Amino acid sequence: MFSRKIQLLLVLLVFSFFPGVYAQNTVLKGRVMENGIPIPFVHLQISPGEIGTTTDENGDFIITDLPPRQYKIKVSAIGYNNINRVVDLNNGETLKLLFDLTPSLEQLDETVITGTLKPVKRLESPVPVEVYKPTFFRKNPTASIFEALQNINGVRPQINCNVCNTGDIHINGLEGPYTLVLIDGMPIVSGLGTVYGLSGIPNSLIEQVEIIKGPASTLYGSEAVGGLINIITKNALEAPALSLDSFLSGWGEYNLDIGSHIKVSKNTNLLLGLNYFRYDNPIDNNGDNFTDLTIQDRISFFQKWAFQRQENRLFSIAGRFFYEDRWGGEMQWTPEFRGTDQIYGESIYTRRWEFLGKYQLPVNENILFSISYNNHNQNSVYGDTPYLADQRIGFGQLTWDKSLGKHALLFGSALRYTFYDDNTTATSSLDSNFADEVWIPSVFVQDEWVFSNKHSLLTGLRYDYDKRHGSIFTPRLAYRFKFNDNDILRLNAGTGFRVVNLFTEEHAALTGARDVIISENLEPEQSINFNLNYLKKIYSDSGNFIALDASAFYTYFSNAIIPDYDTNPNQIIYKNLDGNSISKGLSLNLDFAFANGLKMIVGGTIMDVSNTRNGITRRQILTESYSATWSFSYLIRSLDLSIDYTGNLYGPMRLPLLGELDPRKEFSPLWSIQNIQLTYAGIGGFELYGGVKNLLNWTPNKGNPFIIARSEDPFDKNVVFDNSGNVIQTPDNPYALTFDPSYVYAPNQGIRAFLGLRYRLY
């Protein structure tokens, strides 16, 4: 009996001792430096366990009470190359580490997914993909992705209306509806969203933006004719615990962007984002009694759930809600005049929600199911013309990524559902309403064959069935030749198609006094494209770096649907082009990075976009013949101060005149928007920034008698028409014009200062 008590006591002593053994203080500590100088606020990610920490003002970090085992440490900081290191931590050990970061002189080795629907190093992709990180967009802070793209070569945000300031994205001179916008690879922004859905995506949640110039219909179907923009959100595990970015401009614009990472449980992470933008200060600097900038009140809320699964299988769901109240018009307009013919205003209420998810099937093969759904509701009036629209788009896709020897195969099947209803003749007649409801099933296959270290060939084919137009095939071919690690040549060819819904894409059809004429049943637009791309990297012995990225592109459209403003100045006529449309040109990007902290990105594009109708070739309207963009950045490390000078330049564009007597210029002049910014990062985790936008104070009214035709008579109450509907010249209307705000090529917003604050907490 006594011996049993002794044994029990010994057992209790042993068990009480072991927790103390395993609770011994295990410590991981160290310092992060550059050439012996400590670097503050560097992020360290430690896995497994997904533990994160940040260096302090002296570049030091410390993590205590880690279980003994092997760990992988990732060290990352903006402007530096990442470091990955594996360490073994023993029980009770204090392990001291030293990391020496090197400045990042190039951004060509990122992982991209847009070109092939599979993660691949950018240099290894047979499809040229341009990648832009948040650091690029912070050089010229904006309140929306739409504005942020203005400093990317060959990409131009086009404002389509002087009154409500809505717009779309042009790639290599092609109209906005030819550009597909994706969020995390899902076609979430299309149709109505192309015009109104590009705002309100929280910038704090963006990991990178990938851009393809040229058709991508083989993988993405309709709308990816001229190119696509894929907005990729952050991985919840790598996002900061809190990020904040807020700025105020001299015009009274206020923007707030908040992001947060919450570890809900051991295997569940939540990414939250909020964007709020407000502008309520009507300004009329050009004296036409119309607002130069649309009054806006916008809020967007985003959340993304990421779940850790066995064997690192992917599972994430995300959602976004967006609401915006915007109006533009006569300075004395108030909501009581909404929809009346007394005071002109364009008032738009937009409510939109989106859902998207990805789930990797629990099988040995790499099979991924992706889904997205969005609902876009718009209640708007343009003067006394209401436009009430409801659009729903559902998308599901199953892909199987399979490697066989030197062949990387991708098999896919997709189903797209589109519902569209409005109060126009697009979906209604005098006595009935018929919503447009379409299901489009698709299958596609892609084969990337790497037959040597220097050569790879990608081929693909997609089949879509649309009950309105039948079967549609889109083939694709891409060839990559790698001379060496610093010289790569790519040749891409493919076809694209686009099914058109005019009233979700052509804002000019809803505003102004022109009549909309659809002269025939519209067939899908089709295109064939060729793109030759050459990438050259040059390193110097002194640590400097230059990247040259040159492209030649050619796109031929048949069945193109281009608004005809010329046949009748009082009408916008839509029909399939009896002829062809061609976009061709050359593009060059130069990326310089110097060891002294100076970085330069300079790009230029020369292009010829023309339409041939009835044997007559004309330049496409609202398309520049050449453009340039630049970004100069200099970091003064000793002062924690960076200087950014950004800008763009556009050559003449043909503009939509209202007739031979219209006194406005037929072509825009050479114009440029330039900006400068100073950023101070020496206050803990804060960044204070400020500068001046539109340094040259350029606005499109310069050199023109007016921009908006007959702004003094927006309801055409004093316009006289003949029996054929043509405007009669009168003393009150000497130029025989009607009210029209579609003569627009540049923002009406002039020079302004801005001041902002950023904060990141890891």
N, C-alpha and C positions, 0 to 999 in steps of 0.2 A: 504494500500500500504506500509506504513511504517512498520507495523507489519510483513508483508511478508519479507521485507528486513532484519528485525531482525531475523526472523526464518531462512532465508538463511544463515545469518552470523553465527548463532549458529550451524547450520549443518556443515558448513565449518570448524568451530573451532573443532567440535567433530571429524570429519574425519581426520583433521590434527593432533589431539591428539592421536588417536588410533595407528598409525604407531609408534609413540614414545613409546607407552605402550608396543607394541609387540616387539619392537627393544631393550627392556631392556637387559642388558648384562647378559645372562644366561651362566654359566661357569661350566664345568666339569673338575676337576683337582685332582691330587693325586700323590701317590708314589708307586712304586713296589719294594719290598724288599725280602730278604731271611735271616731269623733270625736277623732282624734289620740292615742288610747290604744292601744298595741300589743296584739295578741291572740295569745297563744301557742297552739301545737298546732293550728293551722288546716291542713286538708288541701288540697293542690293536686294536681290530676290534669292531666297534660299529654299531649296526643295530636296526631299519631300517635306511636307508640313506647310509649304507656301507661306513662309515667314518673310516679312519685308521690313527693311529698316533704311535709314538715310544717314549719311555722314553729317556731322555737326559743322560749325563754322571753321573748325581746325582740320576738317577732313577725316575725323576719327569716327569709328562706329564700335558698338559693343552689343552682343546678344548673350544672355545668360540662360542657364538651366535648359540646355539642349540635351536631349537623349543621346547617348553615344551611338554613332553610326556613321555611314558615309553620306556626305552632302554635296550637292551641286550648287555652286554660287554663281549668279549672273550679276555683273556690275555694269550699270548703264548710266550714261549722262548725256544730255543734249550737247551735240557738237563733238562727241568722242566716240571712238570705236568701243564696242562692247567687249568685256572680258568674261570668259566662262572658265571656272576652275572647279575641280573635284577635290575634296579634302576628307580625311578620316579623323573624326573627333572621338577620342577615348574618354572613358569615364573619369571624371575629376580633372580633366586636362584644361588648361588655358592655352588656346591656340592663337598665336599672333600672326596676322597676315599683312602683307603689303601689296597693294595693287598700283601699278603705274599705267595710267591711261594715256593714250595717244590721240591727238586731235583727228577727227574724221575728215579726210580730204575728199572723199567721194561718197556718193550714195547710189552705187550701181549694183550692189550685191543684196538688195532687199529681196524678200520672198514675195512673189506676186501670184495671184490666182486667176485674174480676170482673163488672161489670154487663152488659157487651156482648161479652165474650171478645175485645176489641180494646183496645189502649192509647188512652186518651182522658183529657183533662183532667177532673178531678172536677166542675168547674163546668159543663162542657159535656155531661156524661153525662145522658141522659134517665132513667136509673135512679139513685135516691139510694144512694150508697155511702159508708159511714163508713170513715175511714182512721185507723189508730193506729200511730204510729211507736215505735221502741224507747225513745225518751225518755219516752213516756207510761208504759210498763211499768216503767221504772226508778224511777218515783216511789214504787212499792211493790214492791220486788223479791220475786220468787217463784221457786220451783223448777220450775214447769211452766206451760205455756200455759193449762191448765185453771184454775189459781188466778189467773193474770194477768188473766183476763177479768172479775174480780169488780167492777171499778170502771168498767165500761162500761154506760151507761144502757140498760135494757131487756134486758140480757144477764146471766144468773145461773148460775154453776156450782152445780149441785144435787148434793149428796151423797146417794146412794141407799141407803147401808147404814151403820149405826152401827159395824159390826164391821170390814169391809174397806175402808171409806171410798172406794169407787169412786163415780163419778158421771158426769153428762153435762151438756150445756149447754142451758139454756132461753133461747129468744128470744121476747120478748113473751108470756111465760107458757106457751108451747107446750113439750111434753115434749122431752127430748133427742133421741130418734130422728127428730124432724122437722127437725133441724139437720144439714146436710151440712158436713163439714170437709174442706177441700182443702189440699194443699201444692203451691204453684206451679201452681194451676189444675187439679190432678189429684185425683180422688176417692180419695185414698190412705187416709183415716181413715174407716172406716165399719164397720157390723156390730159385730163384737167390738171393733174398734179404737175405736168411739165410746165404749166404756166404759173401755178400757185403753190406747188409743193416743195420747191427748192429752198424756201425760207424755213427758218425755225429748226433746222437740224443742229443740235447743240455741238458747237465746235470743240468743247472740252472732251467729247467722247469719240472724236475722230482719231483713228490710228494712222490711216493714210488714205489718199485718194489715188486710184489707179485710172489711167485714161488710155483708151485705144482709139486711134484715128483711122477710120476705115470700117467697112462692113464687118459685123460679127454675128450675122443672122444665123449662121450654122449652129452656134451654141445658144443664142439668146432669142432667136425668132424675130418677129416684127418689131420695127422701130429702131433696131440696131443697124441702120443703113449707113449713116455717116460716121458713126462712132459711138462709144459709150463711156460713161463715167461711173465708176464703182466706188461708193463711199463706204469704207470699211471701218467699223467701230472697234473700239479697244477691246482687248482681252480683259475680262473682269479681273483676272488674277494679277495683271500687270498694271492696272490703273491705279492712280494715287488714291489714298483714302479720301482726300478732299481736294478739289481744284476749283478755283474761282477766277473769273475774268470779267471785268466790268469797265466800260468806258463811256464817256460823254463827249459829244462834239459841240462845236460852237454854234451849230444850227439848232441845238436842243435835242439831238438824238441821244437816246439812252439805251444801252445794251447790257444785259446781265447774263452770264453763262456760268452755271454751276454743275459740277460733276462730283460723284461720290461713289466709292467702292465699299460695300458692306459684306463682310464674311458672315453669312447667315448661319451656316453650320460648317462642319468639317468638309463636306463635299458640295456645298452650295454657296455660290458667290453672286452678289447682286450689284449691278452697275446702274446708277441713277443719273439722270441729266435733266437740267431745266434751262430753257432759254426764254428770256423775256426781252422784248424790244418795244420801245414806245417813242413816237414822234408826234407831237401835237402843237407844232408851232408853224402855222401857215405862212409861207414866204413867197413873194412875187417880185423877184428882182428883175425879170425881163418885161414887166409892165403890161402883161396881156390880161390881167385880172384873173388868171388861173394859177393854182398852186404849182410852184416849181417842183416840189417834192410831195408825194402822197402822204397824207396823214395816216399813221399806222399804229395799231395796238395789237401786239401779237404775243402769244404764249405757246410754248411747246414743251411737253413733258415726255421723257424717254426712260424706259427701263429695260434691262437685259439680264436675264437669269442664265448663269452658266453652272452646269452640274458635272462634277468629276465622276467618271465611271471607270470600271475596270478596263485595263489595257488602253487607257487614255482615249476611249471612244468619245466622239463629239456628241454633245446634247446641249442645246441652248434655245431659249425662246426670248423674244423681244417684242416690245410694243411702243407705239408713240401716239400721243394725242396732240393735235394742232388746232388752234383757233386764231383767227385773225379778223379784225375789223379795220378795213382801210377805205379811205375815200380821197378823191381828188376832184377838183372842179373850180368853179368860180369862188372867189375869196369869201363871199358873203353866204355861201351855202351852209345850211345846217340840216340835221336829220329830218326836220319837218318838211323839207322840200324833196325828200327822197321819192323818186318816181313821178314827180310832177314836171310840168313844162314851164315853170316860172324861173327857177334858178338852176343852172346846169351843174350836175354832180354825178360822178361815177362812184357808187357805194357798193362794196363787196364784203359780204359776210362769208367766211370760209370755215367750215368745220370738217376735220379730217382725222381719222384714226387708222392705224396700221398695225399689223401683226405679222411676225415672221419667226420661223423656227427651223432648226436643223437637228436631225437625229440620225446617228450612225447605227445601223442595224447590228444586233449582237451576234454576228456570224463571223466566220474566219475571213470571208471576203470583205473588201472595202466598199460597202454599199451605203450610200447616203441618201436620206429622204429630206427634201427641203420643201417648205410651204410658206406662202405669204398670202395675205388678204388685206385689202384696204377699202375704206368707204370714204368717198369725198362728196360732201354736200355743199353746194354753193347757192347762196341767195344774193343776187346782185341786180342792180339797175344801172343802165347807161343812159343818163338823161331821163327820159320818160319810157325807155324800153327795158322791160324786165327780162332777166335771164336767170331762170331757176333750173338747176341741174343736179342730178344725182348719179354718181358713178361708183360702181363696185368692181373690183378686179381681184379674182382669186387665182392662185398659181400653185401648182404642185409639181414636183420634179423628183425622179428617182435616178440616181447615177451609180454606175458600177465601174470602179477604177481597177483595172486588171493589167498586170505586167506579164508578158510572155517573152522571155529572152530579151532581145533588143527592142521589143515593141511595147510601148505604154498605151494600152487601149482604154478607151472610155466609152461606155454604152449608156445611153440615157433615154428616158421617156418623160414627157411633160404634158400637162393639161392646163390650159389657160381659159378662164371664164371671165367674160366682160359683160357688165350690165350698164347701160347708159340710157338716161331719160332726161329730157328737158322740155321746155315750153316752146321750142322753135319748130319750124317745119322739118327739122332733122328727124324728129320722132313723133310728129303729130300732123294731122290734117284738120280740115274745118270741123269735122264731126267725130273724130276719134283720136285716140292716143295709142301709140304702139312703141313701147320701149325696145331699144336695140339690145338683144341678148344673144351672145355668141359663145360657143364652145370651140376651142381650137386644140385638138390633140396633136402631139408631135412625137417623133422618135429621131434620135440622132446617134451617130457613131463617129469616133475620132481615133486615129492611130498615129502616134508619134514614134517614128522609127529612128533610133540613134545607131547608124550603121558604121560609125567610126568616131574617134575623138573630135574630128573636125566637122563632120557632116551629120545633120539630122533633117528628117523630112516629116512634116505633119500633114495629114490628109483628113478630111471630114466631110460628112454628108448629113443633111437634115431634111426630114419630110414633115410638112405641116398640112393639115386638111382644114379648110375653111369652107363651110357650106355655101357661102356667098360666092366664092371664087374657085372652089375645087382644090386640087392638089397643087402644092407648091414645094419645089425642090431647091435647096441652097447648098451647093458644094463649096469646098474650101481647100486651099493648099498653102503651105508655108514651108520654106526651106531656109535653113541656117547653116552658114559656112563660117567656121571659126579658124581664121588664119593662125591666130595664137591667142593668148589670154587677153591681149590688148586690142585686137582687131576682129570685129564680127560683122558679117554681111548677112542681111535677111531679105528674102523676097517673099511677099505675101500676095495672094490672089484669091478672090472669092466673089460671091454674089450676095445680094441682100434683097429683102422685100419689105414693104410696109403697107399695112391696111390702114386706110385713112378715115378719121372722123373729124371733119372740118371744124365743127363747132366746139370741139375740145382743144383745138390747136391754133386756130386762126383768130386771134383777138380782134383783128381788123374787121372781122365779120360781125362784130357785136357793138362796135362803137362808131361814132360819126354818122354821116347822112348817106353814105353810099349804099346802094341796093346790092344784096348778095344774090348772085345768079349761079345756080348749079345746072349746067347746060346738058349733062348726060349722066348715066350711071357710071360711077367712078370705079375703075379697076385698080388692083394693087400696083403700087410703084415697084419697079424692079431695077436693080443696079448690078454692075460688074465693076470690080475695083482691082487695081494693081498698086502695090506699094513696095518700093525698094529702100531699104534702110541700112545705113553704115554707121557703126560705132567705133570710135578710136579713142584709146586712153593713152595719155602721155605722162610719164613721171620724170621729174628732174632730180639730180643728185642733191639739191638743196631742200628737197621735201615738198616741192610744189607739184600741183596736179592739174591736168587739163583733160576734159572729156569733150569730144566732138561727136554730135549725134545729128546726122543728115538724112533727109528723106526726100524722095520724089514720089508723088502720088497722082493717080489718074482714076476718076470715077465716071462711068457712063450710065446715065439714067434713061430708061424707057418708061412710058406711061407716067412720067412725072406729073405731079399735080402742083402747079405753081399759080398763085393768085395773079390774075391779069388785071392790072391797074390801067393799062394803056389803051385798050380797045374803046372803052367808054369811061370817061373820067368820073361819071356818076355811079359806076358799078364796079363791083369786084366779081370777076367771072372765074368760076372754078370748073376745070375739065381736065381730062388726061391730055397731056401735051402731044399734039400732032407733030412730032419731031423728036428732038432729044435734048437732054441737058447734060453738060459736061463740067466737071470740076477737076482742074489739074494744077500742079504747082510744085514748088520746092520749099523745103523747110530746113532750117539749121538751128541747132541749139549748141551753145558753148558754155561749159561749166568750168570755172577757174576756182581753185582753192590754193591759197598760199600759206606757207607755214607761219607767216607773221600775223595771221588772223584775218586777212582780207579774202572775201569770197565774192565771186561775180557769176551771175547767170544771165546770159544774153541770148536772145532768140529772135529769129526773123523768118517770115513766110512771104513768098511771092506766089500769087495764084491768079488763075483766070477761071471764073465761074460764069458760064454763059448758057443761054437757052436758044435753041433753034426752032422757030415756029414758021411754017409755011415758007421755008427756005431762007428766012431772015434770022440772023444771029444777033442777039443783044446780050449785053452784060446783065447778070441777074441783079435785081433790085436789092438794095441794102446789103451789098457785099463789097468789101474792100478789095483792092487789087494787091495791096501789100500791107504788112503789119510788122511791128517789132515790140518786144517786151524786154525788160531788164530788171535786175535786182542786184544792188551792190551793198555788201554788208562788211562792216569792219568791227572787230571786237578788240577793245582796249582792256586786256585782262587786269592790268594793274589798277584800273579805275572801276572795274566791273561794269563797264559801259559799252554798249553796242550801238552802232549807227546803221540804219537801213535806208537806202534810197531806191525806190521802186517806181516803175512807170511803164507806159505803153504808148504806142504811136500807130495811127491808122491812116491809110491812104484814102483817096476819094471813093465814095460810094454813090451809086445812082439812087436817087430818092423819088418817092411817089408824088408827082405833081398832079394838079387837078385840071390841067388843060394848058393850052398854048399861052393864055394870058396870065397864068400864075407867075407872079414876080419872084417867087423863091428860087434859089439856085437849084439846078437840076442835079448837080453833083456837090457832095460835101467837100469842104477843104481838108487839107492835111491837119489832123488834130491829135492832141496828146494829153493824157492825164498823168501827172507826176506827183509823188508823195515822198515825204521824209519823216523818219521816226527816230527818236532816241529812247533807249531802254537802259535803266539802271537796275542791276541785280545784286546790290550789296547790302540788302536789308533782310537778312535771314532768308526765309522761303518766299519773300515778296519780290515782285518786279514792278517797278514804276515806269510807265512809258507814256510818251506824248509826241506830238508832231503836227504836221500840216498836210492835209489832203488837197489835191488839185492845186498845186503850187502856181500854175499858170493861169488859174481862174478861168479855164476854158468852159464855155457853154455854147450850145449850137445856135443861139440867136445872133451870134456875132456875124456881121455881114449879111444878115437877112432882115427884110422889113418886118417879118413876123414868123413865128413857128407854127402856131395853131391857126388854120385858116378860119376866118370869120369868128374869132373868139367873142366878138361883141354880139353875135347873133347865133348862139349854139343850137337853137331849135329851128333855124332857117325860116323864121317867121317873115322876114323881109326879102327872101329870095324868090325871084320870079322864074317860072319854068314855062317852056313852050309846050305844045301838044305832044311832042315826042319825049318830053321829060328832060330836055337839055336846059341848062341854066342860061337865062337871058341877061346880057350885060345891061346894068342900070347905073345911074349916078350913085346910088347907095351901094352898088356892088360892081365897081368898075372892072374887076378881074374875072367876073362870072364864076365865083367860087361858092361852094357850100361849106358848112362847118366840117372840119376834118382834122383830127389830132394825130394822124398816122405818119406825118412828116417828122420822123424822129430817128436819130442815129447816135446821139450821145446824151449823157445825163444833163439835166438842167441845173444840177446842184454845183455851185461854184466853190471857191476856196473856203476852207474852214479848218480850225484847229481842233485837236482832240487830246484827251487826257485819260489814261486808264491805269488800272491796277490788277496784277495777277498774283495768285497765291497757290502754292501746291504743298500738300502735306502727305507724306508717304507713311 
